[in-house]
């Protein structure tokens, strides 16, 4: 197997994307707390949580976790997405 195949099969590539996603969230929240301007955390965190949970479901499938863990992750991602849509709909 190639190196890229190993990175995908082990879930390491998903871990790297999750780390970048977390760094982005910390940077945006930190900037908002420091400057009190920019994107409010409540406006983007539900969408980021939804994406992170979908990545966790992908990682679970790639590493052979069975069906239960990815199902829970996808259900939680759907709930986070619903919260995001409802917040945007009100505005």
Backbone as CSV, one residue per row, in Angstrom:
resi,resn,N_x,N_y,N_z,CA_x,CA_y,CA_z,C_x,C_y,C_z
1,UNK,0.839,-1.190,0.000,0.000,0.000,0.000,0.878,1.245,0.000
2,UNK,0.350,2.305,-0.556,1.113,3.549,-0.606,0.948,4.326,0.694
3,UNK,1.762,5.337,0.837,1.718,6.163,2.039,0.366,6.870,2.175
4,UNK,-0.168,7.385,1.066,-1.462,8.070,1.118,-2.574,7.110,1.513
5,UNK,-2.531,5.892,1.011,-3.526,4.893,1.386,-3.462,4.606,2.881
6,UNK,-2.255,4.531,3.405,-2.083,4.298,4.839,-2.638,5.463,5.665
7,UNK,-2.402,6.693,5.198,-2.911,7.872,5.924,-4.434,7.877,5.972
8,UNK,-5.060,7.495,4.880,-6.519,7.448,4.855,-7.050,6.276,5.668
9,UNK,-6.469,5.114,5.501,-6.957,3.911,6.173,-6.825,4.007,7.687
10,UNK,-5.798,4.696,8.163,-5.599,4.823,9.605,-6.394,5.987,10.203
11,UNK,-6.931,6.860,9.367,-7.679,8.010,9.872,-6.803,9.210,10.200
12,UNK,-5.508,9.109,9.961,-4.591,10.212,10.286,-4.922,11.455,9.480
13,UNK,-5.317,11.272,8.237,-5.646,12.428,7.395,-6.848,13.179,7.964
14,UNK,-7.813,12.448,8.511,-8.980,13.078,9.139,-8.550,13.808,10.408
15,UNK,-7.639,13.213,11.171,-7.116,13.888,12.365,-6.467,15.219,12.003
16,UNK,-5.719,15.245,10.911,-5.064,16.488,10.477,-6.097,17.547,10.121
17,UNK,-7.151,17.158,9.425,-8.200,18.115,9.065,-8.914,18.614,10.319
18,UNK,-9.156,17.727,11.278,-9.798,18.135,12.532,-8.927,19.120,13.315
19,UNK,-7.629,18.916,13.289,-6.716,19.848,13.968,-6.782,21.223,13.314
20,UNK,-6.772,21.262,11.992,-6.880,22.541,11.279,-8.216,23.211,11.597
21,UNK,-9.286,22.439,11.641,-10.608,22.974,11.967,-10.628,23.562,13.384
22,UNK,-10.020,22.855,14.333,-9.960,23.351,15.710,-9.126,24.628,15.806
23,UNK,-8.002,24.673,15.101,-7.170,25.888,15.101,-7.933,27.067,14.517
24,UNK,-8.686,26.814,13.461,-9.493,27.875,12.863,-10.534,28.385,13.849
25,UNK,-11.199,27.475,14.546,-12.213,27.873,15.524,-11.582,28.694,16.647
26,UNK,-10.440,28.245,17.173,-9.773,28.995,18.240,-9.335,30.368,17.755
27,UNK,-8.854,30.462,16.526,-8.417,31.755,15.993,-9.587,32.718,15.850
28,UNK,-10.701,32.251,15.329,-11.851,33.128,15.134,-12.444,33.545,16.476
29,UNK,-12.586,32.607,17.396,-13.126,32.938,18.720,-12.167,33.869,19.462
30,UNK,-10.871,33.581,19.396,-9.887,34.441,20.060,-9.903,35.849,19.511
31,UNK,-9.981,35.989,18.205,-10.039,37.321,17.598,-11.308,38.054,18.032
32,UNK,-12.419,37.319,18.063,-13.688,37.938,18.459,-13.639,38.390,19.917
33,UNK,-13.062,37.584,20.801,-12.952,37.965,22.209,-11.999,39.137,22.396
34,UNK,-10.947,39.169,21.586,-9.938,40.212,21.732,-10.416,41.540,21.166
35,UNK,-10.965,41.531,19.970,-11.363,42.764,19.294,-12.842,43.092,19.444
36,UNK,-13.639,42.139,19.895,-15.093,42.308,20.001,-15.722,42.675,18.658
37,UNK,-15.169,42.113,17.597,-15.757,42.285,16.278,-15.397,41.074,15.435
38,UNK,-16.004,40.993,14.294,-15.809,39.824,13.451,-17.017,38.915,13.569
39,UNK,-16.833,37.659,13.281,-17.932,36.699,13.326,-18.146,36.249,14.763
40,UNK,-19.357,36.413,15.252,-19.676,35.961,16.604,-19.623,34.433,16.641
41,UNK,-19.068,33.858,17.697,-18.957,32.397,17.776,-20.291,31.674,17.597
42,UNK,-21.373,32.234,18.109,-22.675,31.576,17.978,-23.131,31.505,16.528
43,UNK,-22.545,32.328,15.660,-22.940,32.333,14.251,-22.211,31.280,13.417
44,UNK,-21.060,30.794,13.880,-20.339,29.822,13.057,-20.041,28.503,13.758
45,UNK,-20.098,28.468,15.086,-19.751,27.232,15.781,-20.689,26.062,15.483
46,UNK,-22.010,26.261,15.389,-22.848,25.096,15.053,-22.468,24.454,13.714
47,UNK,-22.148,25.253,12.733,-21.718,24.708,11.445,-20.386,23.987,11.542
48,UNK,-19.473,24.536,12.335,-18.174,23.876,12.519,-18.335,22.563,13.277
49,UNK,-19.204,22.560,14.299,-19.450,21.316,15.036,-20.044,20.265,14.114
50,UNK,-20.958,20.677,13.266,-21.565,19.750,12.327,-20.503,19.136,11.415
51,UNK,-19.642,19.962,10.878,-18.569,19.463,10.021,-17.602,18.565,10.762
52,UNK,-17.247,18.937,11.987,-16.331,18.117,12.785,-16.952,16.759,13.100
53,UNK,-18.237,16.742,13.394,-18.903,15.475,13.694,-18.990,14.584,12.459
54,UNK,-19.171,15.185,11.293,-19.153,14.376,10.062,-17.760,13.810,9.813
55,UNK,-16.727,14.588,10.112,-15.363,14.080,9.984,-15.104,12.940,10.972
56,UNK,-15.640,13.064,12.184,-15.483,11.981,13.157,-16.200,10.713,12.693
57,UNK,-17.355,10.873,12.050,-18.060,9.715,11.498,-17.214,9.073,10.398
58,UNK,-16.616,9.882,9.545,-15.741,9.363,8.497,-14.565,8.611,9.105
59,UNK,-13.967,9.188,10.127,-12.824,8.535,10.782,-13.233,7.202,11.386
60,UNK,-14.408,7.172,11.996,-14.888,5.919,12.596,-15.066,4.841,11.527
61,UNK,-15.618,5.216,10.385,-15.804,4.245,9.302,-14.459,3.775,8.761
62,UNK,-13.532,4.709,8.550,-12.224,4.345,8.001,-11.442,3.414,8.919
63,UNK,-11.635,3.564,10.224,-10.874,2.753,11.177,-11.633,1.513,11.629
64,UNK,-12.811,1.268,11.042,-13.543,0.036,11.331,-14.276,0.023,12.652
65,UNK,-14.885,1.117,13.025,-15.556,1.211,14.318,-16.936,0.568,14.339
66,UNK,-17.379,-0.006,13.257,-18.728,-0.574,13.228,-19.733,0.475,12.786
67,UNK,-20.991,0.220,13.058,-22.034,1.131,12.578,-22.519,2.114,13.639
68,UNK,-22.367,1.793,14.911,-22.989,2.583,15.968,-22.347,3.966,16.139
69,UNK,-21.038,4.022,16.196,-20.333,5.298,16.406,-20.576,6.269,15.251
70,UNK,-20.428,5.832,13.987,-20.716,6.774,12.896,-22.169,7.247,12.897
71,UNK,-23.076,6.344,13.274,-24.485,6.738,13.333,-24.712,7.819,14.377
72,UNK,-24.121,7.661,15.553,-24.253,8.691,16.591,-23.639,10.016,16.146
73,UNK,-22.479,9.938,15.511,-21.821,11.163,15.025,-22.682,11.867,13.982
74,UNK,-23.261,11.110,13.064,-24.090,11.721,12.028,-25.388,12.279,12.596
75,UNK,-25.951,11.613,13.593,-27.164,12.152,14.235,-26.847,13.470,14.954
76,UNK,-25.714,13.518,15.650,-25.311,14.747,16.334,-24.992,15.842,15.316
77,UNK,-24.381,15.469,14.184,-24.094,16.445,13.122,-25.385,17.015,12.565
78,UNK,-26.381,16.164,12.392,-27.683,16.646,11.916,-28.323,17.607,12.891
79,UNK,-28.212,17.326,14.180,-28.753,18.226,15.205,-28.022,19.574,15.183
80,UNK,-26.705,19.538,15.082,-25.936,20.790,15.004,-26.306,21.578,13.754
81,UNK,-26.516,20.877,12.656,-26.922,21.544,11.418,-28.306,22.167,11.567
82,UNK,-29.219,21.459,12.221,-30.557,22.002,12.460,-30.483,23.271,13.303
83,UNK,-29.656,23.259,14.329,-29.475,24.458,15.161,-28.935,25.600,14.319
84,UNK,-27.975,25.314,13.463,-27.399,26.332,12.590,-28.458,26.917,11.655
85,UNK,-29.256,26.060,11.043,-30.300,26.526,10.119,-31.343,27.358,10.859
86,UNK,-31.761,26.911,12.031,-32.765,27.666,12.796,-32.241,29.035,13.208
87,UNK,-30.966,29.115,13.604,-30.382,30.421,13.968,-30.346,31.358,12.766
88,UNK,-29.992,30.823,11.611,-29.936,31.667,10.411,-31.337,32.066,9.946
89,UNK,-32.297,31.185,10.107,-33.648,31.458,9.674,-34.250,32.609,10.486
90,UNK,-33.967,32.641,11.774,-34.477,33.720,12.633,-33.893,35.067,12.256
91,UNK,-32.641,35.071,11.832,-31.993,36.334,11.466,-32.408,36.691,10.071
